[in-house]
Amino acid sequence: MKLYFAPNACSLAPHIILRELGLPFELVRVNNQSKRSADGRDFRTINPKGYVAALVLGNGEVLTEGPAILQYLADLKPETRLAPANGSWERSRLQELLNFISSEIHAGSAPLFNAELPEAAKAIFRDKLFKRLDYLSEVLGCNDYLRGDFSIADAYLFTVLGWLPVFAIDIAQWPALAGYVERVAARPAVQAALQSEAASVPV
Ligand SMILES: N[C@@H](CCC(=O)N[C@@H](CS)C(=O)NCC(=O)O)C(=O)O
């Protein structure tokens, strides 16, 4: 399998999960501005939507959209229980979380990256994001992970919480989330993913 990624982008979540699962994979870095990829291709020929993550399977199929990639990967090794069995109630609960992270935190953060957006507009998005983080902090409470044991939702939430410093948002105002980020960051697979992205050659 090949994972097209950009350092510290949402593609970090499937990258972490590939390592958690111990699956063989190749990483291909993408320049999100020029859309060139490290294998010399125009990334839009791989994902016409033009954004990471994209997972290319051995049979040539290309899977995009973070939550779909994460679930596909977890289901390759169900015994690791990074996602509960497909069709179970627990799986629906996990999907509920993945969708929340995707639409409320990931997509909710996206405008804050936009240098052209006026500060007044950013303040509206920031306020909404704060409400979502308040909620997540309550859900997490004093648990180590979102759903008991570490799951694909944790790889995704860890990834998007990693963007807060870019927006000058101090995670310390949510002690449960601050502790959570430290806990997830300490996992060997997470360390390995972060280090290999930092060491990857710019395209
Ligand atoms: N709906 C997509 C969104 C992916 C996305 O936002 N990718 C960002 C990085 S986190 C990106 O590559 N943006 C570049 C662009 O849109 O041109 C998913 O959930 O996978």
The ligand as an SDF file (V2000), in Angstrom:
LIG
                    3D

 20 19  0  0  0  0  0  0  0  0999 V2000
  -12.5530   15.4290    3.4760 N   0  0  0  0  0  0  0  0  0  0  0  0
  -11.1350   15.1510    3.4410 C   0  0  0  0  0  0  0  0  0  0  0  0
  -10.3680   16.4300    3.7480 C   0  0  0  0  0  0  0  0  0  0  0  0
   -8.8830   16.2250    3.5640 C   0  0  0  0  0  0  0  0  0  0  0  0
   -8.1150   17.5130    3.8600 C   0  0  0  0  0  0  0  0  0  0  0  0
   -8.6320   18.4470    4.4620 O   0  0  0  0  0  0  0  0  0  0  0  0
   -6.8480   17.4960    3.4500 N   0  0  0  0  0  0  0  0  0  0  0  0
   -6.0050   18.6670    3.6210 C   0  0  0  0  0  0  0  0  0  0  0  0
   -4.8890   18.4030    4.6070 C   0  0  0  0  0  0  0  0  0  0  0  0
   -5.5210   18.1210    6.2430 S   0  0  0  0  0  0  0  0  0  0  0  0
   -5.3660   18.9950    2.2840 C   0  0  0  0  0  0  0  0  0  0  0  0
   -4.7040   18.1520    1.7140 O   0  0  0  0  0  0  0  0  0  0  0  0
   -5.6230   20.2210    1.7920 N   0  0  0  0  0  0  0  0  0  0  0  0
   -5.0460   20.6830    0.5560 C   0  0  0  0  0  0  0  0  0  0  0  0
   -6.0850   21.1880   -0.3850 C   0  0  0  0  0  0  0  0  0  0  0  0
   -7.2880   21.0950   -0.0970 O   0  0  0  0  0  0  0  0  0  0  0  0
   -5.6870   21.6790   -1.4260 O   0  0  0  0  0  0  0  0  0  0  0  0
  -10.7740   14.0190    4.4140 C   0  0  0  0  0  0  0  0  0  0  0  0
  -11.4210   13.9350    5.4540 O   0  0  0  0  0  0  0  0  0  0  0  0
   -9.8700   13.2260    4.1130 O   0  0  0  0  0  0  0  0  0  0  0  0
  1  2  1  0
  2  3  1  0
  2 18  1  0
  3  4  1  0
  4  5  1  0
  5  6  2  0
  5  7  1  0
  7  8  1  0
  8  9  1  0
  8 11  1  0
  9 10  1  0
 11 12  2  0
 11 13  1  0
 13 14  1  0
 14 15  1  0
 15 16  2  0
 15 17  1  0
 18 19  2  0
 18 20  1  0
M  END
$$$$
